[in-house]
Amino acid sequence: MKIQTSTPKINEDQALKVFKRREKSSKILLKTELLYAPFWLMTYRYQTVEDSKRRQTKSYRRILEHLTKNTGPTQIIEKRVSLVADAVLGQIAFLKGGDASRMVDTEIDVKEEDVIRISLPISRVVGKAESELKKRLLSTYMWKTKGFNLQLESSQVLYVPFWVGYYMVGQDKRIQIEVMNALSGEVGDSWHRGIIEAGILRMYQGMIEAHPKNI
């Protein structure tokens, strides 16, 4: 299947060295693999009407003007903000820069078993994304705005590459995973690990449902 993604900055040998350093006598590395997890990239355009006089006052003056409803010249501000929501758990994060599409730099053909499936369509994450964005805007423009308008300008799926290390742990031989972001090299992020764990679990559940006689 073809996916839109970003080119990994961390290769397999680099990931293997990191995973090997996390081995212990009771935690043995079994294998590593590269999986692609789906994220929704969303770019919003928003407008806000700002009181130019309030921009120049200190916080106590802003509060006083708000309470007395004094008004001054207004200025329309238009900006863009980018958010990302994973399509497995639905958690939201803000991105630096105004255009999320810049994160996508290549289209590749990969095996389906290397791709974590989308569990949450865009319709399931837009509401939460807009709610988080409104909270941030209210915090940013407190006492300085007369309102703002939000518009979803673009959205697309980005499959982020993650290196996954599988370990056998303890005498009961439990399987544990470590997750590395193949773009940044970051290891141990609880959000990323949760996405991969949930995605792998659903992949195996799908295999069981598709081939129940083999279990």
Buried (B, 14 or more C-beta within 10 A) or exposed (E): EEBBBBEBEBEEEBBBEBBEEEEEEEBEBEEBEBBBBBBBBBBBBBEBBBBEBBEEBEEEBBEEBBEEEEEEEBEEBEEBBBBBBBBBBBBBEEBEEBEBBEBBEEEEEBEEEBBBEBBBEBEBBBEBBBEBBEEEBEEEBEBBBEEBEBEBBBBBBBBBBBBBBBBBEEEEEEEEBBBBBBBEBEBEBEEBBBBBBBBBEBBEEEEEEEEEEEE
